[in-house]
Amino acid sequence: MTRIKQFATIGADVPRLDGWEKVTGKAQYIGDIRTPGAWIGGTLRSPVARGRLRSIRKDDAFDWSKVVCLTAKDLPGPNSVSMVRDDLPILAADEIRFATQPLAIVAAPDSGTLAEALRRLYADIEELPPVLTMEDSVSLKEIVYPPDNIIMEYRIDCGDPDKGFSTSDSIIEGTYRTGYQEHIYLETQGVVANPLRDGGIDVFGSMQCPYYVHNALCKGLALPPEKVIVRQTVTGGAFGGKEDYPSVLALHASLLALKSGHPVRFTHDRKEDILCSTKRHPSLIRHRTGVMRNGTLVAADIDILLDGGAYTTMSIVVLQRAALHATGGYRFPNARIRARAVATNTPPNGAFRGFGVPQSIFAIERQMDAIAKKLEMDPLDVRLSNAMNEGDIFPFGQRLRQGVPVRDILERAATLSGYREKRLKCQNDCGEKRKGIGIALGVHGSGFTGSGEQKIAGTAKVRWNRDSTVDVLVSSVEMGQGASTVLPMIASEALGIPVSRIRHLLPDTSEVPNSGPTVASRTTMYVGRMVADACRNLLEKLTEYAAFGADAATPGLSVRDGCISDVSGNVLGAIEEIAQRFLNEKEELSGVSSFHPEYAAQWDDASFRGEAYKAYGWIATVSEVEVDRGTCEIVPLETTCVVDAGVAIHPVLAEGQVEGGALQALGWAYLEDLPCERGRYLTGHLNAYLIPTSQDAPKFTVEFVHNPSPDGPYGAKGLGELPMDAGAPSIASAVECATGAHPTAIPITGEVLYTLLNEGAGKKP
Ligand code: MOS
């Protein structure tokens, strides 16, 4: 890949700015940072899924003066971890709603004493009958989330679905299920809380959203904002798993630190991390689709259930995304969508790359395959004839304004992968090992849903230092995805200086403005644009200064080739030189930009209609697999992704995002199995919870189409989550092609496939 012609930096494969420190081991993850005198924190957790906590008894034989121990009674502020809805308790008070729920926290000078103290705590619990499945939750077997077990519900209607169904040639029904998924970031959760002399707290650790943690600490500790400092440390992956959960750990560590007067370190080993942290929401989605004989989609009736677990955490916003992406990338003149997140007595489910969309896309894409089968069409042709394009309207009322190359990317993915030939060939395959190929279409709204970007109203700052380096000051984090390279590239382009002089610093809430959380595929598109605008703001200051001195304010100057020129093109000087002069006179040279109201989406929260996202990313994923009918093993051979993310700011990093996300989606589809029994996950180890390794990775082919968006910096749209969306249905489709079985649920483990094959091809489980 070469850089894009009109740009100096955008489109170039700049070496990762965080790469050197990471490959040399210099980067300091939370586990590497020495904290002399720090105590270690640990948690007493509920062994039962639902119950009443009568008391927590301390064994008198233990010397409790050696440690600090806190229960719900000891909290200085409200007993809730502030998130979307503040219902998750910091520590269970009288009610227990999930197994592993924290009941008490302990800090001790060493791990031996900590373990001993935790063993000497006895929780007296009256067990209550739990609700463990979405079906039992909906049927109100028990009320576990008053008043009706429904965390949130959305409805979307368009056209006249009843009329649509009555005029359809046929109606096709399907029920689809997706399972849990654990993030398995390389680095497990961890924070350190350091008590400050003024009664405040300094928390540092592995996280995506420093200001979410800051907010939760201010509320939970009843401290004013200036007494709480949150600093991100180098973070080894997150995938959504460090969006909500670090607020819980940070509160626990801070409470113990403030109580003991010592720094307190709270980290999870892999077992505690898998058993206790948040997971992807399992889903149960029903589709009824009215179609014409030629494959034209007429009407959709979609019922979405997401398992939220015991408390709200992120479920409301995950559900919004699931509902808005229910019809995938297809035109439906008539639709009725009902989406509910329901509560069960299982650990709260949270953010995971895709945020409700992979579940919805799995269901609609499997349904498209079912439609193709019924109409005896190729799955690709049904998709091509219904794919959205400019002018088409989503069920929630948004008209696609910009040209969308949906058909092009489907065709291109088919060509690159040899889809049509391989599809024909696999129909005649008859050996024990059979190949199959499947295609799926994914779509993902960039940035926060609806009015979210306007509400969070992020701010970015860039600072020109005396040594002519520039700092990008945002709360958006590097977590492996490349933000600390991509944001400086955007600043480099905007300022006209080399990217090597620009740094994205680890966010510290006492230093950086709140650019919002690092979520929702928003960093490149939304924070990137704020950074570009902040750079322009800085240049404006410089050009005014160059022409008229430090206090003047007159527009009309321009920046070209690193020089500032006046309206008639006379060069006033090089940026560096003018910046030096500026800094000789003034304390600081910086530029700031906040979210512009004119960037806002036209969205109505009350009716849940309007412009849900300013831009959408699109992906076609084709997967080829080999299935062994004897062992029921599925081996992904090749995966081809053709992607519209607007403009790939950094093609190599973008390709990495696509390969990584697609592999994560494949793992979710056929390998990653997290059984939950009596509300407890059964696989607390990576020898039981299998994820794809490099050995399991298929050969990837990734291609980007160039389709600049007017809504992102230099044409970029969101990319991070998109590759997660279409991988799973492409695998299911390929397995169907290879075996004739019709998988409607994932993961398609060997056991599941064995059952499908032995029940007869095409029959539902
Ligand atoms: Mo994300 S799954 O929006 O952290």
Boltz pocket constraint, residues with backbone or C-beta under 6 A from the ligand:
constraints:
  - pocket:
      binder: B
      contacts: [[A, 208], [A, 239], [A, 240], [A, 241], [A, 243], [A, 351], [A, 352], [A, 353], [A, 354], [A, 355], [A, 518], [A, 519], [A, 520], [A, 521]]
      max_distance: 6.0
